[in-house]
């Protein structure tokens, strides 16, 4: 006589259709996006082993799914999840424990702290006269002058 664990007998819950709304594709081979927050979501989706499709637009507001007009946006079925950190939490909800598998308590705390710091540090692109680009924290926007 064999016994079956009730958890093993239940089929895995179906994953809803996932669509990542983002900017146009990256011109760099092997890099999914040139937008860092979109790249963060691409990598989390792949790490979690979730299948998804991408929807591109040259202007983030064209997606019309986020009142702020920003990307990334993850459509989970018909529901829109905005902000890359919220999207990573949604991915973790869909595949619990996959994103932090193998991390001890300290590693999990460091990952959480790093995500919080980077998600609360707004950046903008700054173009210098020489055509070089730099990313500056928002706190230095008003007082920084480019001398290159």
C-alpha positions as CSV (number, residue, x, y, z in Angstrom):
1,X,0.0,0.0,0.0
2,X,1.3,3.4,-0.9
3,X,0.3,6.7,0.6
4,X,0.3,10.0,-1.1
5,X,0.9,13.3,0.6
6,X,-2.1,15.6,0.1
7,X,0.2,18.4,-1.0
8,X,1.7,16.1,-3.7
9,X,-1.7,15.1,-5.0
10,X,-2.8,18.7,-5.7
11,X,-1.8,20.1,-9.1
12,X,0.5,23.1,-9.1
13,X,-1.5,26.4,-9.4
14,X,-1.6,27.7,-12.9
15,X,0.5,30.8,-13.5
16,X,-1.4,33.6,-15.1
17,X,-0.2,35.0,-18.4
18,X,2.6,37.5,-17.8
19,X,3.4,40.4,-20.0
20,X,6.3,42.8,-19.3
21,X,5.6,46.3,-20.7
22,X,8.9,48.2,-21.2
23,X,10.9,50.5,-23.5
24,X,12.2,49.3,-26.9
25,X,14.6,46.4,-27.0
26,X,18.2,46.8,-26.1
27,X,20.7,47.2,-29.0
28,X,23.2,45.1,-27.0
29,X,23.1,41.4,-27.8
30,X,22.3,39.3,-24.7
31,X,21.0,42.3,-22.7
32,X,17.3,42.3,-22.5
33,X,16.8,46.0,-21.8
34,X,18.8,49.2,-21.7
35,X,16.5,50.4,-18.8
36,X,18.0,49.2,-15.5
37,X,14.6,48.7,-13.7
38,X,13.3,46.7,-16.7
39,X,16.5,44.6,-16.7
40,X,15.9,43.9,-13.0
41,X,12.5,42.5,-13.8
42,X,13.7,40.5,-16.8
43,X,16.4,38.8,-14.6
44,X,13.9,38.1,-11.7
45,X,11.4,36.5,-14.1
46,X,14.1,34.3,-15.6
47,X,15.6,33.4,-12.2
48,X,12.1,32.4,-11.1
49,X,11.6,30.3,-14.3
50,X,8.5,32.1,-15.3
51,X,7.4,32.4,-19.0
52,X,6.5,35.9,-20.1
53,X,6.2,38.0,-23.2
54,X,7.5,41.6,-23.7
55,X,5.6,44.5,-25.0
56,X,7.7,47.4,-26.2
57,X,7.0,51.1,-26.7
58,X,9.4,53.9,-27.4
59,X,7.5,56.1,-24.9
60,X,6.6,54.6,-21.5
61,X,3.4,56.6,-21.4
62,X,2.2,54.7,-24.5
63,X,1.5,51.7,-22.4
64,X,-1.2,53.7,-20.5
65,X,-1.2,51.3,-17.6
66,X,0.7,53.3,-15.1
67,X,-0.5,56.7,-14.0
68,X,3.1,57.9,-13.6
69,X,3.8,56.9,-17.3
70,X,6.8,54.8,-16.2
71,X,8.0,51.3,-16.9
72,X,8.4,48.5,-16.1
73,X,4.8,47.3,-15.8
74,X,4.0,43.6,-15.4
75,X,0.6,42.4,-16.5
76,X,-0.4,39.5,-14.4
77,X,-3.4,38.4,-16.3
78,X,-5.3,41.6,-16.7
79,X,-3.9,43.2,-13.5
80,X,-1.1,45.7,-13.8
81,X,1.8,45.7,-11.3
82,X,3.9,48.8,-11.5
83,X,7.3,49.6,-9.9
84,X,10.2,47.1,-10.3
85,X,10.3,46.3,-6.6
86,X,6.6,45.6,-6.4
87,X,7.0,43.4,-9.5
88,X,9.8,41.4,-7.8
89,X,7.5,40.9,-4.8
90,X,4.8,39.7,-7.2
91,X,7.2,37.2,-8.8
92,X,8.1,36.0,-5.3
93,X,4.4,35.5,-4.6
94,X,4.0,33.5,-7.8
95,X,7.1,31.4,-7.1
96,X,7.7,31.5,-3.3
97,X,11.3,31.0,-2.2
98,X,12.9,30.8,-5.6
99,X,14.5,34.2,-5.7
100,X,16.3,33.9,-2.4
101,X,17.0,30.2,-2.6
102,X,20.4,29.4,-1.1
103,X,20.6,32.6,0.9
104,X,21.1,32.4,4.6
105,X,19.4,34.9,7.0
106,X,22.2,37.4,6.5
107,X,22.1,37.1,2.7
108,X,18.3,37.6,2.7
109,X,18.7,40.7,4.9
110,X,21.5,42.1,2.6
111,X,19.3,41.5,-0.5
112,X,16.3,43.2,1.1
113,X,18.5,46.2,2.2
114,X,20.1,46.5,-1.2
115,X,16.7,46.5,-2.9
116,X,15.3,49.1,-0.6
117,X,18.2,51.4,-1.0
118,X,18.3,51.3,-4.8
119,X,14.5,51.5,-5.2
120,X,14.4,54.7,-3.1
121,X,17.3,56.5,-5.0
122,X,15.8,58.2,-8.0
123,X,18.2,58.7,-10.9
124,X,18.2,60.7,-14.0
125,X,20.5,60.7,-17.0
126,X,22.8,63.7,-17.5
127,X,24.4,64.5,-20.8
128,X,27.7,66.4,-20.8
129,X,28.9,68.6,-23.6
130,X,31.4,65.9,-24.6
131,X,28.5,63.4,-25.2
132,X,29.4,61.3,-22.1
133,X,26.5,60.2,-19.9
134,X,26.5,60.0,-16.2
135,X,23.8,58.9,-13.7
136,X,23.4,61.1,-10.7
137,X,21.4,60.6,-7.5
138,X,18.5,63.1,-7.3
139,X,20.1,64.7,-4.2
140,X,22.9,66.0,-6.3
141,X,20.9,67.3,-9.2
142,X,20.7,71.0,-8.3
143,X,24.2,71.4,-7.0
144,X,26.2,69.4,-9.5
145,X,27.8,71.0,-12.5
146,X,29.4,69.0,-15.2
147,X,33.1,70.0,-15.7
148,X,34.1,67.4,-18.3
